[in-house]
Amino acid sequence: MIYRLTERDITYQITDYLHLLGAWVFKVRGALGQPPGTPDILFCWQGRFGAIEVKGPKGKVSEAQAGKG
C-alpha cells in the first residue's frame, strides 16, 4: 500500500520541525476578511520572518498566491 501525504500531513511535519528548531510558528486558518493568497504558515526563527504556502501533490497555486512575493 502506498501512503500519500496530504497537505495537512505536510503542514504538520513542517510546523513540528520548525518548533524543534525553536521557531515561533503560527498556522493560518482561513477566515472572513483574510486577504486572498495568505500563506498557510508564518514563522519567526533566529530573528528572521518567513511564510510558507503548503501544497500537496495535486495542489495548484492560485492567482492570488502567485501575486504575493
URGI-V508117 format. One record per residue. PSI is psi in radians with two decimals (999 if undefined). OMEGA is omega in whole degrees, 0 to 359 (NA if undefined). NEAR is the number of other ideal C-beta (glycine too) atoms within 8 Angstrom. Layout:
BEGIN
{{PSI OMEGA NEAR} {PSI OMEGA NEAR}}
END
This chain:
BEGIN
{{2.31 179 2} {2.20 178 3} {2.13 180 4} {2.23 178 5} {2.37 175 8} {2.94 177 7} {-0.65 179 9} {-0.78 178 6} {-0.78 181 8} {-0.73 179 11} {-0.79 179 12} {-0.70 179 8} {-0.74 180 9} {-0.84 181 11} {-0.67 177 11} {-0.76 180 8} {-0.77 178 8} {-0.70 176 12} {-0.72 178 9} {-0.59 178 6} {-0.21 182 7} {0.29 181 5} {2.66 168 9} {2.27 186 6} {2.39 176 10} {2.10 177 7} {2.02 182 8} {2.28 176 10} {2.30 182 4} {2.41 180 5} {2.81 176 5} {2.41 179 3} {-0.15 178 3} {2.33 180 8} {2.44 177 5} {2.50 177 7} {0.09 179 10} {2.31 182 7} {2.81 181 11} {-0.60 185 8} {2.30 172 15} {2.44 180 10} {2.78 175 13} {2.19 182 9} {2.17 180 11} {0.75 177 3} {0.09 179 4} {2.42 179 6} {2.47 177 6} {2.81 178 8} {2.40 182 8} {2.27 172 9} {2.07 184 8} {2.34 176 11} {2.37 175 7} {-3.10 182 9} {-0.55 182 5} {0.13 183 4} {2.57 179 8} {2.52 177 5} {2.26 179 7} {2.91 178 8} {-0.67 180 5} {-0.69 180 9} {-0.66 180 11} {-0.50 181 8} {-0.27 179 7} {2.51 173 7} {999 NA 2}}
END
